[in-house]
Amino acid sequence: MPLPDPYPAIYRRLLTRVDPEEAHVAALRAIAAAGRVEPVRRLLKATVGRAPAVPLAPAPHGPFARQVPSVVGLAAGMDKDGRAILGLDALGFGFVEVGTVTAHPQPGNPRPRMWRHPELHGLRNAMGFNNAGADVLAQRLREMRSTRQGRGVVVGVNIGKSRVTPVEDSVADHEHSARVLARWADYLVVNVSSPNTPGLRELQHVDALRPILTAVQRAADDAADRRVPLLVKIAPDLAPADVDAVADLALDLDLAGVSATNTTIDHDLGAGGLSGSPLTLRSREIVARLRGRLGPDRVIIGVGGIGSVDDARAMLGAGADLVQIYSSFVEQGPFLPGRLARQA
């Protein structure tokens, strides 16, 4: 018998009255606290986050070299500094992607920088990669990996360009993050698709992207003493020819795959990128196009507008190997990842 889920009513009646960023911070602290208390973590994992009976085998070519508890992961942006990984794992996420993290710590953009759009089942943010920096995250992941529980979680790290770094110095900036983080990550994602860092989306052009991905792969492999699965995350606003160009680059560089997609700037709601249901069809179309271009042996993580079992199944049917959620997790709450994992 399914457990009753009080969250939707709490979200509508209470949480929507709280500043979105303050609610985000409070929720992440609560999840982190639950993950630190072993009896609570185990209880959550056995109930709310109960995994499917049969774990997934490693997908061909990565991004994971070990079994994944489920196809449903947490998208980057929720836990930028890796504070709540164990608690998020207990809620039923098959893998947790932390970040986006930058080589240099940065405060992000001025507030307000996060907005709810319940009429669209979406969120909008202009956070600007607020994070404590790659070195701090590396130390936190190192400490987590020293525990049995921490070694059991599949963790990806999403890296991006520091705001203070000129575009022409992007290679070295990404290289530093890869070097300090690769040893502790199951996979890395280079994020060149956020709309909230000036000049960042220019790096999606293959001429700018090639040296970054080449340097990140080399630095990560050297630091970890293994082949580190590397993906690139693209925007939903790319033209079809540009999607093809990124896919061709991934094949040429022998990357593990592509993550599609980030938030969209194709809206008239104000600053920042929009996520959630407005992305459902566009992200699915891009995933299908990528699968046709990449063939069967590269991993595609489908992200954007997955709010139901049907959405998850449709994304997998379009060609994604794995899916990630964020906005729907905020709106529907802690029961969602486990429910999707068991039914998708």
Phi and psi in degrees as a GROMACS rama.xvg file:
@    title "Ramachandran Plot"
@    xaxis  label "Phi"
@    yaxis  label "Psi"
@TYPE xy
-64.9412  147.645  PRO-2
-72.2965  145.218  LEU-3
-64.4895  144.671  PRO-4
-117.351  101.537  ASP-5
-82.557  -7.78363  PRO-6
-61.616  -47.131  TYR-7
-53.9644  -40.1299  PRO-8
-68.3632  -39.739  ALA-9
-63.2648  -40.1746  ILE-10
-63.3893  -48.132  TYR-11
-66.2804  -42.1896  ARG-12
-90.5016  -24.0891  ARG-13
-122.524  -56.3782  LEU-14
-66.3968  -30.9008  LEU-15
-68.7649  -11.5555  THR-16
-89.9036  -8.10907  ARG-17
-98.9608  145.383  VAL-18
-51.6149  130.905  ASP-19
-56.9602  -40.632  PRO-20
-71.5437  -37.8323  GLU-21
-63.9847  -40.2366  GLU-22
-63.4044  -39.9678  ALA-23
-60.4643  -48.3124  HIS-24
-61.9489  -44.3381  VAL-25
-64.9384  -41.5951  ALA-26
-64.7256  -42.0097  ALA-27
-65.572  -37.9763  LEU-28
-63.1875  -41.0551  ARG-29
-65.3292  -41.775  ALA-30
-65.8455  -41.4383  ILE-31
-61.9603  -42.4275  ALA-32
-63.1411  -41.3514  ALA-33
-62.6107  -36.4028  ALA-34
-71.3048  -22.8347  GLY-35
-81.6402  -19.2624  ARG-36
-99.7698  106.598  VAL-37
-57.8512  -44.1364  GLU-38
-61.7836  -37.8351  PRO-39
-67.6504  -43.87  VAL-40
-59.1973  -44.5743  ARG-41
-65.6404  -39.7252  ARG-42
-63.6989  -45.8378  LEU-43
-60.5884  -43.6266  LEU-44
-65.1978  -30.5132  LYS-45
-85.6894  -13.0036  ALA-46
-121.477  -81.2195  THR-47
-59.3064  -44.2051  VAL-48
-100.853  24.0382  GLY-49
-56.5722  126.429  ARG-50
-82.8326  162.732  ALA-51
-59.6839  158.328  PRO-52
-64.692  -34.4964  ALA-53
-117.567  113.609  VAL-54
-65.0765  158.712  PRO-55
-79.1277  138.578  LEU-56
-70.345  159.958  ALA-57
-57.3151  136.117  PRO-58
-70.8825  150.045  ALA-59
-56.4429  132.734  PRO-60
74.2661  9.79326  HIS-61
102.054  -175.528  GLY-62
-85.028  -2.53614  PRO-63
-114.558  137.628  PHE-64
-92.729  6.63501  ALA-65
-140.863  171.897  ARG-66
-63.5047  145.939  GLN-67
-110.266  129.144  VAL-68
-59.7486  -31.5897  PRO-69
-159.607  168.586  SER-70
-79.192  -7.63039  VAL-71
-98.8747  118.847  VAL-72
-118.769  170.215  GLY-73
-94.6704  128.815  LEU-74
-72.8533  155.737  ALA-75
-61.1827  152.363  ALA-76
114.12  -30.0205  GLY-77
-73.66  -49.302  MET-78
-122.232  78.8806  ASP-79
-63.6962  -35.5458  LYS-80
-105.945  13.0414  ASP-81
64.793  37.0342  GLY-82
-86.7172  -22.0568  ARG-83
-125.865  26.1868  ALA-84
-60.0085  -46.5677  ILE-85
-65.5145  -37.9689  LEU-86
-67.9546  -39.3905  GLY-87
-66.2938  -39.7464  LEU-88
-59.339  -40.006  ASP-89
-65.851  -24.4098  ALA-90
-80.4357  -3.3963  LEU-91
110.499  5.93905  GLY-92
-71.5858  131.429  PHE-93
-72.9904  -24.1127  GLY-94
-157.023  152.66  PHE-95
-124.463  123.669  VAL-96
-104.046  116.276  GLU-97
-95.8442  165.727  VAL-98
102.262  -169.643  GLY-99
-72.4561  133.483  THR-100
-113.233  147.999  VAL-101
-119.68  162.133  THR-102
-60.795  -38.414  ALA-103
-106.722  139.843  HIS-104
-63.2766  147.303  PRO-105
-154.018  149.349  GLN-106
-81.5548  -14.7448  PRO-107
84.8216  -170.578  GLY-108
-78.8921  161.831  ASN-109
-62.5273  151.09  PRO-110
-82.6198  155.348  ARG-111
-71.8397  146.991  PRO-112
-144.855  15.5476  ARG-113
-147.029  133.48  MET-114
-138.641  142.888  TRP-115
-93.0441  147.318  ARG-116
-133.773  74.6775  HIS-117
-61.0049  -28.2983  PRO-118
-67.1184  -20.9852  GLU-119
-105.329  -3.10231  LEU-120
52.5639  49.483  HIS-121
-142.877  168.239  GLY-122
-126.22  153.426  LEU-123
-128.724  135.376  ARG-124
-140.049  150.164  ASN-125
-132.821  45.7443  ALA-126
-61.6419  -44.1179  MET-127
80.9226  36.5891  GLY-128
55.4352  47.9666  PHE-129
-68.693  122.204  ASN-130
-165.113  165.53  ASN-131
-86.2679  -2.54397  ALA-132
101.496  156.273  GLY-133
-63.232  -36.2872  ALA-134
-66.7029  -39.9124  ASP-135
-66.0251  -43.8286  VAL-136
-63.7308  -40.1007  LEU-137
-59.9456  -42.5824  ALA-138
-64.6372  -40.2883  GLN-139
-65.7844  -41.6686  ARG-140
-67.7324  -37.6283  LEU-141
-59.8288  -44.1384  ARG-142
-65.0518  -41.0154  GLU-143
-64.7163  -41.513  MET-144
-69.1165  -13.1325  ARG-145
-78.0444  -6.62894  SER-146
-107.058  154.041  THR-147
-61.4206  -43.3904  ARG-148
-63.0873  -41.7837  GLN-149
-68.4458  -33.0893  GLY-150
-71.3427  -19.9879  ARG-151
-83.758  -9.8741  GLY-152
-92.6124  135.351  VAL-153
-83.6389  118.334  VAL-154
-125.722  128.416  VAL-155
-106.508  153.065  GLY-156
-123.221  125.331  VAL-157
-100.724  121.624  ASN-158
-117.089  148.133  ILE-159
-143.253  176.387  GLY-160
-79.3535  136.259  LYS-161
-67.4791  142.84  SER-162
-61.6392  -36.1948  ARG-163
-75.3679  -11.9903  VAL-164
-87.0288  123.855  THR-165
-60.6255  151.092  PRO-166
-55.9312  -36.737  VAL-167
-68.5549  -14.5592  GLU-168
-105.641  18.0803  ASP-169
-62.5015  -34.4397  SER-170
-60.3825  -51.7001  VAL-171
-64.4621  -35.1026  ALA-172
-62.8207  -50.257  ASP-173
-64.9272  -36.5541  HIS-174
-61.044  -41.5696  GLU-175
-61.3949  -47.8617  HIS-176
-59.778  -43.5014  SER-177
-61.9393  -42.4048  ALA-178
-63.4207  -41.4807  ARG-179
-84.517  -18.8251  VAL-180
-105.135  -22.4088  LEU-181
-59.3149  -37.6623  ALA-182
-60.2516  -28.3125  ARG-183
-101.752  0.611237  TRP-184
-108.335  144.364  ALA-185
-76.8161  -27.6789  ASP-186
-160.886  161.032  TYR-187
-119.331  149.425  LEU-188
-128.408  127.785  VAL-189
-91.3886  119.652  VAL-190
-100.206  104.134  ASN-191
-115.07  22.7766  VAL-192
-124.385  2.71714  SER-193
-70.0567  138.682  SER-194
-86.2021  3.54679  PRO-195
-106.156  6.23722  ASN-196
-119.304  120.736  THR-197
-54.2377  130.473  PRO-198
82.2163  -6.76117  GLY-199
-64.9528  -44.1563  LEU-200
-67.786  -16.4014  ARG-201
-62.2687  -24.9629  GLU-202
-75.0028  -5.81674  LEU-203
-73.74  -18.892  GLN-204
-64.9714  134.365  HIS-205
-61.3505  -30.5195  VAL-206
-64.6712  -35.6192  ASP-207
-82.6571  -31.1388  ALA-208
-76.3414  -35.7662  LEU-209
-55.7167  -52.221  ARG-210
-65.2548  -31.1941  PRO-211
-66.1009  -50.4572  ILE-212
-64.9266  -38.1761  LEU-213
-62.1317  -45.9038  THR-214
-67.9357  -40.5932  ALA-215
-64.0616  -45.0568  VAL-216
-61.6496  -43.7962  GLN-217
-64.694  -46.6408  ARG-218
-64.8616  -41.2282  ALA-219
-65.1714  -45.888  ALA-220
-63.6096  -41.2216  ASP-221
-64.815  -42.1735  ASP-222
-70.1242  -38.018  ALA-223
-91.9555  -11.7205  ALA-224
58.106  40.2444  ASP-225
-163.961  167.19  ARG-226
-77.2174  115.392  ARG-227
-92.7927  121.402  VAL-228
-58.8872  128.351  PRO-229
-125.352  130.916  LEU-230
-122.002  162.651  LEU-231
-120.57  137.519  VAL-232
-102.852  128.065  LYS-233
-114.832  164.165  ILE-234
-87.8562  154.228  ALA-235
-75.513  -7.22496  PRO-236
-94.5051  2.68961  ASP-237
-67.7963  142.625  LEU-238
-69.2336  153.338  ALA-239
-51.6512  -40.2882  PRO-240
-64.266  -33.2706  ALA-241
-74.3804  -35.7981  ASP-242
-60.3016  -45.3537  VAL-243
-60.8193  -40.6113  ASP-244
-64.8404  -40.5732  ALA-245
-65.3731  -41.8863  VAL-246
-61.2513  -43.4354  ALA-247
-63.763  -38.0078  ASP-248
-65.2115  -41.6193  LEU-249
-59.3398  -40.2045  ALA-250
-67.8222  -43.1274  LEU-251
-63.617  -37.2666  ASP-252
-91.4496  0.658065  LEU-253
58.6463  43.3478  ASP-254
-72.2446  160.341  LEU-255
-67.4195  -33.1387  ALA-256
166.308  -158.174  GLY-257
-135.337  142.639  VAL-258
-107.152  125.183  SER-259
-141.048  116.875  ALA-260
-142.436  174.842  THR-261
-84.9378  -165.058  ASN-262
-76.0949  162.235  THR-263
-107.605  147.724  THR-264
-102.949  7.65429  ILE-265
-85.6908  71.1329  ASP-266
-158.876  167.859  HIS-267
-121.717  34.8019  ASP-268
-93.0144  -10.8902  LEU-269
128.088  -161.062  GLY-270
-68.3365  155.697  ALA-271
94.1028  177.512  GLY-272
-101.53  141.73  GLY-273
-98.4468  135.818  LEU-274
-126.703  175.683  SER-275
97.3095  -153.328  GLY-276
-56.0412  -32.7694  SER-277
-58.6486  -16.3779  PRO-278
-95.9585  -6.76926  LEU-279
-53.0209  -55.335  THR-280
-72.9299  -41.7497  LEU-281
-63.8475  -45.1424  ARG-282
-62.6311  -40.3084  SER-283
-64.4002  -39.6066  ARG-284
-62.9521  -41.3732  GLU-285
-67.3988  -40.2749  ILE-286
-59.5765  -44.7792  VAL-287
-62.1179  -40.6887  ALA-288
-65.8922  -42.2326  ARG-289
-61.5532  -42.6161  LEU-290
-62.736  -40.5208  ARG-291
-63.5587  -31.7852  GLY-292
-85.9777  -37.334  ARG-293
-83.6021  -21.4113  LEU-294
80.2038  -170.668  GLY-295
-85.1058  -10.5167  PRO-296
-101.228  3.86308  ASP-297
-110.587  146.812  ARG-298
-83.2879  137.054  VAL-299
-120.849  124.746  ILE-300
-98.8753  118.181  ILE-301
-89.9009  122.492  GLY-302
-133.459  137.026  VAL-303
123.383  109.634  GLY-304
74.3616  27.8065  GLY-305
-97.0336  102.896  ILE-306
-121.607  2.36285  GLY-307
-152.625  168.853  SER-308
-60.6516  -40.5644  VAL-309
-61.8804  -40.7736  ASP-310
-61.7664  -44.5066  ASP-311
-63.0699  -44.4608  ALA-312
-64.6195  -38.6673  ARG-313
-65.887  -39.2954  ALA-314
-65.602  -42.3798  MET-315
-64.6162  -38.485  LEU-316
-66.1909  -27.9134  GLY-317
-75.732  -14.0424  ALA-318
130.077  -2.61718  GLY-319
-71.8312  142.506  ALA-320
-85.0704  -32.514  ASP-321
-141.792  158.013  LEU-322
-127.961  157.345  VAL-323
-131.124  150.075  GLN-324
-127.245  157.696  ILE-325
-149.681  -68.4842  TYR-326
-59.7238  -42.6665  SER-327
-66.4992  -30.2011  SER-328
-65.1571  -40.6304  PHE-329
-64.1165  -43.676  VAL-330
-78.3302  -38.187  GLU-331
-102.584  -18.6103  GLN-332
93.1382  -171.664  GLY-333
-68.6633  -17.0391  PRO-334
-78.7766  -16.5983  PHE-335
-65.8149  -50.1883  LEU-336
-60.3155  -41.505  PRO-337
-65.4106  -39.8454  GLY-338
-64.5668  -45.7656  ARG-339
-62.502  -42.3813  LEU-340
-61.6347  -39.4469  ALA-341
-76.4776  -23.4113  ARG-342
-109.613  -20.6559  GLN-343
